[in-house]
Amino acid sequence: MSQKIRIKLKSYDFNLVDKSAEKIVKTVKTTGAIVTGPIPLPTKKKIFTVLKSPHVNKKIQRTISTFIIQKAFGHIQFII
């Protein structure tokens, strides 16, 4: 009998996602399970536009962008 797990990692920091993925792969391989991944997923970009002044100078705006980095493990298969 085998069990399968899917894991999806999300973070604003790509270093954190990479380190976590390495730890997961290392831990799973020590148990003797089969790992598929990590598979890089598309990076999501969010852009926010904010007025710099509350009620004067509408033309002066500031844009703020955030990036969400994602990685997934297709299947982690544990054989019992």
C-alpha positions as CSV (number, residue, x, y, z in Angstrom):
1,M,0.0,0.0,0.0
2,S,1.3,3.4,-0.9
3,Q,0.4,7.0,0.2
4,K,0.9,10.1,-1.9
5,I,1.3,13.7,-0.7
6,R,1.4,16.9,-2.6
7,I,3.1,20.0,-1.1
8,K,2.9,23.6,-2.4
9,L,5.3,26.2,-1.0
10,K,4.6,30.0,-1.3
11,S,6.8,32.9,0.0
12,Y,7.8,36.4,-0.8
13,D,11.5,35.4,-0.4
14,F,12.9,33.0,-3.0
15,N,15.8,31.9,-0.7
16,L,13.3,30.7,1.9
17,V,11.4,28.6,-0.7
18,D,14.6,27.1,-2.0
19,K,15.9,26.2,1.5
20,S,12.6,24.7,2.5
21,A,12.4,22.6,-0.7
22,E,16.0,21.3,-0.1
23,K,15.1,20.3,3.5
24,I,11.9,18.6,2.4
25,V,13.8,16.6,-0.3
26,K,16.6,15.6,2.1
27,T,14.1,14.5,4.8
28,V,11.9,12.5,2.4
29,K,14.9,10.7,0.9
30,T,16.1,9.6,4.3
31,T,12.8,7.8,4.8
32,G,13.2,6.0,1.5
33,A,10.2,7.6,-0.2
34,I,10.0,8.6,-3.9
35,V,10.1,12.3,-4.6
36,T,8.9,14.1,-7.8
37,G,10.0,17.8,-7.7
38,P,10.5,20.5,-6.7
39,I,8.7,21.9,-9.7
40,P,8.9,25.7,-10.1
41,L,5.5,27.4,-10.6
42,P,4.9,30.8,-12.2
43,T,5.8,33.8,-10.0
44,K,2.8,35.9,-9.2
45,K,3.3,39.7,-9.3
46,K,0.9,42.1,-7.6
47,I,1.1,45.8,-8.3
48,F,-0.6,48.4,-6.1
49,T,-0.9,52.1,-7.0
50,V,-1.2,54.5,-4.0
51,L,-1.8,58.3,-4.0
52,K,1.2,60.0,-2.4
53,S,-0.9,62.9,-1.2
54,P,-4.4,62.4,0.4
55,H,-6.3,65.1,-1.5
56,V,-3.9,67.3,-3.5
57,N,-1.6,66.4,-6.4
58,K,-3.5,63.4,-7.8
59,K,-0.8,63.0,-10.5
60,I,1.8,62.1,-7.9
61,Q,1.4,58.3,-7.3
62,R,3.6,55.6,-5.9
63,T,3.5,52.0,-7.2
64,I,4.3,49.1,-4.9
65,S,4.9,45.6,-6.2
66,T,5.1,42.3,-4.5
67,F,6.3,38.9,-5.9
68,I,5.0,35.6,-4.7
69,I,7.4,32.7,-5.5
70,Q,5.9,29.2,-5.7
71,K,7.3,25.7,-5.9
72,A,5.4,22.4,-5.8
73,F,6.2,18.8,-5.2
74,G,4.3,16.6,-7.6
75,H,4.1,13.4,-5.6
76,I,5.9,12.2,-2.5
77,Q,5.1,8.5,-2.5
78,F,5.5,6.5,0.7
79,I,5.6,2.8,0.3
80,I,4.4,0.9,3.4
